[in-house]
Amino acid sequence: MAAVISLILGSATAEPKKPNFLIILADDLGSGDLSCTGSTQINTPHIDSIAAGGALCTQGYTAAPVCAPSRCGLMTGKSPAMIGNDMNLGPNLDGMDPEFHGLNVKEKTMADRLKALGYTTAVVGKWHLGEKEQFQPAQRGFDIFHGFLSGGRDYFAQNKGNGGAREIQSTLGEVPEVTYLTDDLTDAGIKIIEQCKDEPFFLFMSYNAPHTPMQATKEDLALYEYVENKKRRTYCAMVHGLDRGVGRLLESLKVNGVDQNTLVVFMSDNGGASSNSSCNAPLRAAKGTLLEGGVRTPFLVSWPGVITPGTIIESPVSALDWMPTFIHAAGGSVSEKDGLDGLDLVGVLSGKVKEPAPRDLYWRFHGVNMMRSGDLKIIDRANALPWVFDLSKDPGEQNDLFKARLEEADSLKRKLGDWVLEVPHPLYWEGDNWAKIQAKAYEKSEAAKQPADHAPSAHQ
């Protein structure tokens, strides 16, 4: 491992230079909605360039199938269920203490840990980790915040007069009028890169696109006139705007001379949602379920001089892995007492290690528990027999093997059950209507296919 550290941080005789970290998080992006993940409808050259210059992880998992717990996992490196954060954040329910309605305050965030290692830390865009003061970015390790505290907001309006959760807050100075939010958030990200270029920085670009409401600029909509379905057309235009923003961020890294020393991650917080007309092809189901369409998303990462351009990583990786990976790359260390659930991927990214160490991945969400162990996956639902799938042969989860491989299924269920017994009570609850809604989504779901109306060749 010393050779890997030398490769990343420089020779033993030179002052080690810490890499910058840029996480670009999309919101409800379909796993099949990038050119590099199979889209025949949306052209995403800037996002694709991250994979072309680095690696595409073909089996990248989020920490949860919905927004808030997914972000809790990403920011802590721990399973959301294991820190009491496995529910989504909505209105606080009667009988629940609002002082606990956010990311567990006992947990250190990625910003906390990187700040201790000498990093300037910044978050731009959607927060959705709690609105009370103790949950806000300044209390969770971030030096700079430009964004909004809630889980969503309008792309064009200022959203004033609603209690402040959807209003743009900023430590960068006076907040300009909203033009188109995706572009405005990109402007803020570029400003931060310019301000922080001389010292190591961690920038979390937490876009809300292409989450609802479905709103795009007229110019972007015009590019997708060939898409027959109106909502899908708007979605495509929103992803196009997101890709433009990613391109501007990558160009800013280059202009400011830090592109060769920045580790860039692009992913989505969960699978595409049925509400925004996204496409999770070839996976089954969508946001809100623990089927692959809910938790497997595009995972792209670049790290010049470390990752060989065009690398394909086929082993399962998790959003939980970025915490230990960043800490290692920044010159820090992780021990068992930190209790992280992710794996350090530095060796895998550098090519020094062929694949991550074997491990089981676990999820819990609204009465449904799931585990992936090797190629096998078990989904244990409260109102039905478990499902077992072999993802190496059936990524679309069409062939339930529970009865055909009963002995293996029994072993998986016992192992998953042991994990569930260790899960603490949630710190807050989401409305019980969601459990019923999502239970139906499992039964109605099927493997997705790419839309029939492909982009004209001139648009590719």
N, C-alpha and C positions, 0 to 999 in steps of 0.2 A: 504493500500500500504506500510505502514511502516514495516509491518511484512515481506513483500516480500523483501524490501531493507535489512532488518536484515538478512534474509535467504541468500541473495546473498553476502553481503559485510561483514558479520561476526557479532558477538555479539556487543552490545553497549559498552562493557567494553574493547574490543580489537580494535586495530588500523585497520580500514577497509582496506581490500586488494582489490585493483582494479583488475578486471579480464582483461586478455589479450584478444585481438580480432584477429582472423584469418579468413579472407574472401578468399575462394578458388573459383575463377571464371573461368569456362570453356568457350570456345568460339565456338558457333554454335553446341553445344551438343544436340542431339536429346532427347526429353523428355522420349522416351521409350528405351534408350540405356544404362541404368544401370540395373544390376540384380534386384535391389530393386524397380525399376519402370517397370519391366516386360520383360526385355530383355532375350531372350532364346539363344542368340548368343554370347554376350559379358559378361565375368565374371569380376565383379568390387568389389571384397571383401573389399578393403580398403575404397573406397568411401561409400559403403554400411554400413561400420562399424560406420560411423558418425550417420546415422539414427538409427542403432541398439543400439547405446549408447546414443541416444538422441531422436530426433523427425524427422519424415518425414511429410512435408507439401504437401498434395496431390493436392492443388490448389495454387501453387506459381506462381506469375506473375512478369515478368520483366517490366521495365519502358518503353521499346520501343521494336520493332521487329527487330532492327538492332544494330550494335555494339556501335557506338559513343553515340547516345542519350541514350541508355540503361545505359552506364557508367556514363553519366551526371546525370541521375536520381539517380543511386546508390550512387554517391559521394556527392550529395547535399540533398537528401531526398525530392526533389521537382520534379513534373512532368516536363519532358524535354520541353514540349510545352510551359509551363508557364514561362520558363526562356529563351525562344528563341533558344533552343537547340534540336528541334525535327527532324532535318535533320541529315543524316549521314555525316561524314567528308571525303570528297574527295578533288580533286583539287579545289582551289579557283576559282570561276567563274568570268568572266569579269563583271565589274561594282560593285562587292562586295568588301568591305573593308577587306583586309586580317588581319587587326588588331583585328577583331571580329571573326576570323575563329577558334573557339575553345570554351571550356567551359566558359560560362559567367563569366567574371572576377569579377563581383559584388557579386557573390555567394560564401559563405563559404563552404568549402568541409568537408567531414567527418574527413579528416586529420587535417584541421584547428581547428575544434571543439575539437577533442581528444587531440591534441597537447596542447591546452589551459588548458586541464584537467590533464596535466602531463605525457602524453604518448609520447614515441618515435614512430615515424610513418615511415613506409617503404612501397614501392611498388616495385614489381618484375614482369617483363614481359611486356605485351602490354599496352601502355598508351592510344593512340587514343583519346586524349582530347584536341589536339592542339599542333602544333609544334613550333610556335614562342615562344620566351622566356617567355612572360607573362603567357603562358598556361602550361609551363613545371612543372614537379612535385615539384621542389624546390620552385616554386612560388605559389604552391597550397597546402602548408602545410606539404609536405613530407620531412623528414630529410634524407631519404635514397632512392636512385633510382638505380635499376639495371634492365635494359630492353631496349626497343626501343620505339620511339615516334609514329611510323606509325601504321596502322591498320593491318598489316600482314608482314610476311617475311619468307625466306627460313629456313628450320629446320636444315640444314647441313652447309650452306655456311656462310661466315663472312659478306657478303653483304656490302662490302666497295665500295667507289667511287660513291655512288648514292645520295649524298647530305646529308647523315647522318641520315635521319629519320628512316632507317631500321637497322642502325648499333647499336650494343649493347653499351650502355653507362652505366657507373657504378661509384658510389661513394664508392664502397667497395674496390677499388684498381684496379690493372691492370686486364683487361678483358682477360680471357683465350680463347684459340681457341675454336670455336664451335665444339662440338662433335655431340650431338643430342639435339636440343634446349629445349625440354621438360625436359630432364634430367638436362641440364645445369641450367635452371631456378630454378629447385628444389634445386640444390646445393647452389645457392645464397640464397634461402629462409632459408635453414638450417643454413647457415652462420649467417644470421640475427638473427634467434632464439637463436643461441649460444651467440651472442654478446649482445643481449637485454634481456636475461632471468632474470636478477636481478631487472629490473624495468618494469613497465607496458608498453606493446607495442601493436601497431596496425600494422599488416602485411597484405597487400593486394596482394595476389598471383594471378596475372592476366595472367593466361596461354593463349597462342594463340591456343592451341590444343582443338578440332580437326578441326580448321579452315584450309581452303586451304592455301598453296599447299598441296596436298595429299602425305605425305612423312612419312615413318616409318622405324624403324630399321629392318634389316634382321631377327634378333632374334624374334622380336615381330610379324613380318609377318608370320614366320614359325608356330606360335601358332594358326594361323587362316587359315590354308590351306584348311579347310573344307568349307570356304565361297567361293561360286562359282564366284560371281561378284567381279572383280578385285578392283574396286574403293571401294566397300563396305569392302572388305578384308583389304585394307589399312586403311580405317576409323576405323575398329575394332581394328587394331593394334595400331593406334594412341590413341584411348581411353584406351587401355590396358596400354600404356606408361604413360598416364595421371594418371590412377589408381595407378600405381607403384609410381609415384611422390607424390601423396596424402598419400600413405602409409609411405613413407620416411619422409614426413613432420610430420605426426602424431607420428611416432616413435621418431623424434627429440624432439617434445614437451615432450614426456615421459622421454627420456634420460636426458633432461635438467631440469626435475623436475617441469615443468609448465603445464603439461597436465590437471591436476585437477583444474587449475585456468584459463583455456582458453576457450572462447566461439568461436566455430568453425562453420562457415557457408560455405556450398557448394551449388553452383548454376551455371547456365549458363547465358550468357549475353542476349540470346534470344533463340528462338526455333532452332532446327536443320535446316540446309540449304539444299536446293535441290542440290547444287553444291558439297556437300561432301558425299552424299549418306547416310546421317543420317536417323534415323527413329523416327518419332514423335508419334507413335502409343500410344493410340487409337485416337489421335487428328487429326484435319483436317489442311492441308496446312503446311507452313513452314516459315522460316525467311523471313521478308519483308512484311508479311501480318499481319493484326490484328485479323485473325482467331486464334483459340486456339493454333495451331501448331506454330504460330509465337511468341506468348508472354507467353505461359505457359511452364515452364521448371522444372526440378528437383529442389526441395528446401529441403536441409537437414541441420539440425543444432544440435550441441551437446553442452552441458554446464553442466559438472559434478557437482552433488550436487544440481542442480537447475531443470534440465529437467529429468523426469523419463524415463529411457531407454525404447525404443520401443514405445514412444508416437506417435500417429497419429493425426495430426491437419488437419481437413477437411475444415475448413473455409478458404475463400480466403485470402491470404497474399501477400504482395508486396515487391519488392526490396526497395521501398521507406521507408518501415518500419524499416530497419536496422539502419538508422540514429538516430531517436528518441530512439530506443531500446538501442543502444550502449551508447548514452549520459546518459540515465537513469542508466544503469548498471555501468557506470564509475563514478557515483556520481554527474553528472551534471543535469541540468534541461532544459526544453524546454517550451517556452511560445508562445502565439499566434503571437507575433511580429516576431518570427523566420520564420513564413510562411511555415512550413514543411507540406507536403502532406501525409506523412506516419503516421502510428500509433505506439505507444509504445507497444511492444509485451511482455514485461517482465512478466506481470501477466499471459498471455496465456502460455508462455513457462514454467513458474513455476507451472502451474496447479491451481493457485489461482483464475484465471478468466477462465471461460469456453470457450469463443470465443471472437475475436476482436469486438469492437463496430461496429454497422452497419455503412457502408459508401459506397459511390459510387466510382468506379474506372474509370478513364478517360484516353484515348489515342488519339493522332492525328498523322497521318503519311501519307504524300503524297496525300492529298486530301481526305483521309478517316478518319472518326472520329468514335470512339467506346466508349461505356460505359457499365460497368457491374453494375447492381443494384440488389442486392439479387441474385436470381438464373437466372434472365433474363439478356440478353446481346443484345445490339443493335449495328449493324455496319451500318453506314450511308456513302454510297459511292457517289462520284460525278456523276457517269454515270449510276446509277441504283437505283431502289427502295431500301429502307433499308431492312436489314435482322434482324430478331429477333429470338433468340434461348433460350430455357430453358435448361441451362447447367446441372441442377440436373437430367434431364432425357435424355439429348442429348449432352453429352460432345464432340461427334464427329461432331456436328453442321450439321446434315443431314436434319433436319425438320424445315424449315423457318416458323415462326408463325406470320409474319407481318400481313397478311390478316385475319388470324383466330382470332387474339387477337388485333384487330385494336385499340381499346380504350386504352389498355395498351401501345401499340406501339406508339400511338400519345403522350402519357404522357412521355415516354422514350425519344422520339425524341425532344420534347420541352425542357426537362431537359438537354439533351446533347447539344442542340442548345444554351441554355443559357450559358453553359460552353464555347462553341466555341467562343461566342462573347467576352469572357474575355481573350482569348488567344492572346498574343502579336505577332507582326511580327517576323519571324525567324531572327536570327543574321546573318545567311548565308544560301545559297541554295545549293541543290544537283542538278546535271544535270536532266533536265526534262524528259529525256528518261526513268529514273527509275520509274516515275509515271505510264507510259504506261506499262512497264514490269510487275510491281506489280499489276496493274489493271487486267491484263490477268491471273495472278496467282490466283486471287480470283475465277474466273470462272472455271479454270481447276482443282482446288484442290478437294480432297476427303479425307475421313478419312483414316489414315494410318493403316497398319497391320504389325505385326511382320514378319520378313523374314522367308521363309520356311525352309532354311537350318540351323537347330538348332545345337548348340554345342554338341559334343560327351559328354557322361556322365562323362568321365574321366577329362574333361576340366571344368566342373562346379565347 
